[in-house]
Amino acid sequence: MIENLNYKNKTALKKACQILKTGGIIVYPTDTLYGFGCDANSNESIKKINKLKNRIAPMSIIVNSKKMVKPWLKVKTSAKTEILDMLSGGGTIIVPIKVNIVSDLICGPNNTLGIRIPNHPFCKKLTRLYPNPITTTSVNRTKKPPMTDPFKIYEEFSNSVDLIIEDGIIKGKGSTINLYKGDNTWEKIR
């Protein structure tokens, strides 16, 4: 039977890391919504999430620091500071990255990737503890609203995910998303 743990539970982080490492799928709270997470280098896990959401599309990742992201960027050196400053705002940025950072299955056109540093204690600890980037995409089926109630998430996805980390009802909305267009210009997507 799938476990449903509060994010403050002492075993939550360890279990989440074990599941990610073995190709499993977790549901976890962020500061905006609940997210589906898997190891961002695991093609099989990414395919499972796409199947859950009934779509194939790029996915964002969560990370713990700008320092982690800086060497991944495939932009002019002069643009890196601005890009990293945009990452500080809690939103998602979509930027060109070098190859072999994450699975090609989650990258957008021209090897772009959505990157976010969430402001939730569980995410901060998880991204420091787990060695690889972790996917983040809202918990819902495509064209349905994001799910905010862990009980309803359990009812809908308990047969499809390996662990649910909960933090009660999260009444947020998706993070802002800004696409880097080059030459220090941005397009607001959401």
N, C-alpha and C positions, 0 to 999 in steps of 0.2 A: 504494500500500500504506500502511496506517495506521502511524503512528509510535508507538513505545513508548519513552518517554524516562524516565530516572531524574530525580527531582525536582531533583537537584543539577546536572543538565546545564545549561550556560550558556544554551542556546537554549530550554529548557523554558518559561520564563515568557513570552518573546516569542511563541512558537508558540501557547501557550494563549490569550493575549490576541487574537492574529490570528483564531484559530478562533472564539472567543466573539463577536468583532466581526462576523464574517461569518455568524453564525447556526448555527455548528457545535456539536457536543456533545463535551465532554471527560470523561474519567474522571480523578479526582485523589485524592491521599491526604489524609485529615484525621487528627486525633489519635485518632479512634475507629474509623473505617471508610473505605473508598473511597466516593467520591460521584460521581454524574452531575452535571455542571455545564453550564449554558448561561446566556446573558444573561437575567436575570429579567424583562426587558421584551420579549423576543422570543416572541410567541405561537407562531410556527411551530416554534421550537426546543423550547419547552415541550411542544407536541403530540408532537414526536419522542420526548422522554423518556417521556411518558405511554404512548406506543405501545411503547417498549422494555420498560417495566415492566408492560405489560398492565393499565393502570388509568387512571382520571382522578381526581385527588385534589389537595388543596392540597400545596404544596411549601415547604420552608424555604429560606432564603437564608443565605449567609455574608457577613459584613461585616468591616471592619478595626477599627472603633472604636465606642465608645458615642457619641462626638461625631457620627458619621455618622447614627446611629439617632435621636438625640434629637429633631430637627425632624420626623421622620416620625410620631411617636407621637400618637395621637388619644385622649388621656386627660387627666384633670385635671392641672394643673401640679404639684400636691402629690404625685401618684403617680409622676411621671417619675423621681425619684431612686431610689425603690425598684425600679422596673422596670429601670433601668439597672444597679443593683447586682446584680439577678438575672442580668443578662447577663454579669456578670464571672465567673460560676462555671464557664464552659466548656460549659454545657448550652444547650439550645434553649428559648427563651421564645416563647409565642404571645401576641401583643398586638394591639390595634386600631391600625391605621395610617390615615393620610390617603389619599385616592384619588390615583391616578396615580403612585405610588411604584414599583410593580412591575405586571406584567400581572395582570389580574383572574383569570386562569386558575390562578394559584398561591395566591390568597387563600382563606381559609376564611370561615365565616359571619361576617357583620357586618364584613367587610373586615379580618379578622385575618390575621396573618402570623407564621410561625415564623422566628425570627432567631437566629443563632448567631455567635459569634466563636471560631473554632477555634484551638487551640493547636498548629498545625503550621507549620513554617517556610515551606513552599510556599504554604499558604493565606494566611498573613500577607502575604507578598510579592505574591501574585496580587491580593488584595483592595485592596492599596494602589495597585497599578499599573493595574488595570482600573477604568474610571470608573463602571460600573453594578453594582448588586447581582448576585450569581451564585447560581444555584440550588444546592441541595445535597439530595440524596436518595440513599439507599443503592443501591449497584450490585447489583441482583438483579431477578428477575422477581417480581411480587407473589405473596405466600404462599410464597416460597422464602427460605432464609436469606441474609443479606448475604454477598457474595463477598469473600474476604479475600486471595486469591492472584492477583497480577497476571497470571500465566501463564494461569490459568483464566478470568480476566476477558477476556483477549485472545482465547482460544478461543471464548468465548461471544458477545462483542460487537464483535469487530474489524470486522465488516461493517456495524455500526450506529453507531459513534462515529467521531470524526475524529482523536482523539489520546488516548493513555493515558499519564498521568504516574504513574510507579510509585515505591514506597518499600518494596519487598519485601512479605512477608506481614504484614498488620496484624491482630493478634489482639485486636481490641477488640470493643466492643459499641456499639450506638447511644447517642447522647448522651441524657441525661435530658431530658424535655420537661415544661415547666410552663406551664399556661394561665392567663393573667391573667383573673380573674373580675370585676374591678372592686372598688372600695373596699378596695384593698390586700389582697385575698384571692387565693389561687392554688390551682389544682387540679393535682396531679401526675398526668400522663398516663402517663409511663414513667420 
